[in-house]
Amino acid sequence: MDTPRHRPSDAGRTLSDGSKKSVLSRLTALRSGSRDADLKGSKDVSAAQLPASVLLSIFPSESPDPTTCHQPLDWYAVWLDEQLKTLPTSTLSGVVGHDLNAASRWTLPLAEAFSEIARCAKTANCPSIDDIADHLVKEGVLDVTTRKEGPLEARNFVFAILGWQTMLYRPALGICPPQQLAVADEQDGYRGQAFMALKQNHLSTKRAIHEFLMGFGILLPPANYCASTDLEDKKAFEELQTIGPDMFNAFLLDSIGHVKLKWVDVISCHLEFDERNNTVFLFRFPSFCAAHFTAMQSEKKTSVIYAAASPPSSSRQWAIEEDVHQMLKETLISYRLLFGQNKQARKLFRRGVLVGGLPGNVQDQMLPLLCGRKSCRLTREPLDKDSYDLKQDFPVLRSRISRLHKILSAKKPRSWQELWRDKRDSAGWYTFWTVLIFGAVSILLSFLQVVLQMVQLARQ
């Protein structure tokens, strides 16, 4: 095992050291081989300092590069601590050595169980939730013999942790019958391609992770795939070849399309559009993608989200590993397309008009860097383009972008203010306003000339 097994005396032991070392310092210490010493000297965990061993099981990237936009992942510690509050006590009761009454929610046994789930998901070949739960029981991490519902709660526990580690869904345990598993409704009742259903039966946990997740919807879409049955959506998907920040950005969506932007906690909803409520959903944690992005550059794809990919020989309705790689990259670039590469969109973001839904204690510091700055490098080479080829630059998010563009293209300015803001056709915009201004000036001069002639005639 990569993680040390806990002893009976470890019950209730918690995981933050009294010296208040930063998360990045702890990551460095772990990489240098001082993991055990770091854990043995730990005391209470704080909301802003999650154990480095837990972070390492999720994020494969190296330390942030000071020449890029990479930032510490402190928000994840706070977010994860908040998510743990939502788990029923019964779900945690099977973790061997975990003290439910400990001052800190994150005890050493619980963190080890968290890490072991990540390790098992990354190393096993197409594992299922049942496979991972059985592994934890075999290794003595979980005990299912003390309660009748022990096996069911073990599956609940694995289901919840995998959701937090992949950020593809947030578990919603306790809101459905015991024989079902449910995810949180991130989209306020909207059922799009990502989440077609919010519940499914416990029997589905026998399937591989990607097959199980298909029971909720297409959480990981494949490249160049349009799942919509709407003929207009399919037409837009086929016809739109390129897109740029001058014709598609958050400012135009807000001012011309009157589209509301809602920030969500799961990456699977990114850029989905609810036409009924005129709302587009955006993933609020770009550094989650950036942490994987550095690993992609070094061809290290050992992170939990890749465990949700389907084998290359599987149905093309679900992402393979290369598509997951591409989706994380596209998500990062999409913030630049929507906000960073347009002056008005950056102003809109900086005014806070679009970020009001972000909790104050769970904010990703990379978001304002990507959305509020004119230039921001995700790697040592800038990725901004004046024009993006959808098939090459956005193959995974292509169907969502083309649908949004279709909606925006159908919107026409309804006021003089909207006409002034609408610069999608820059040549037409300049022509219209030039003709209008010169025409207005000509009419004004003609009117003044008539008035002067009338004055002269009156004097005669």
Buried (B, 14 or more C-beta within 10 A) or exposed (E): EEBBBBEEEBBBBBBBBEEEBEBBBBBBBBEEEBBEEBBEEBBBBBBBBBBBBBBBBBBBBBEBBEEBBBBBBBBBBBBBBBBBEBBEEBBBBBBBBBBEEBEBBBBBBBBBBBBBBBBBBBEBEBBBBBBBBBBBBEBEBBBBEEEEBBBBBBBBBBBBBBBBBBBBBBBBBEEBEEEBBBBBBBBEEBEBBBBEEBBBEBEBBEBBBBBBBBBBBBBBBBBBBBBBEEEEBBEBBEEBEBBBBBBBBBBBBBBBBEBBBBBBBBBBBBBBBBEEBEBBBBBBBBBBBBBBBBBBBEEEBEBBBBBBBBEEEBEEEBBBBBBBBBBBBBBBBBBBBBBBBBEBBBEBBBEEEBBEEBEEEBBBBBBBBBBBBEEBBBBEEEBBBEEBEBEEBBBBBBBBBBBBBBBBBEBEBEEEEBBEBBBBEEEEBEEEEEEEEEEEEEEEEEEEEEEEEEEEEEEE
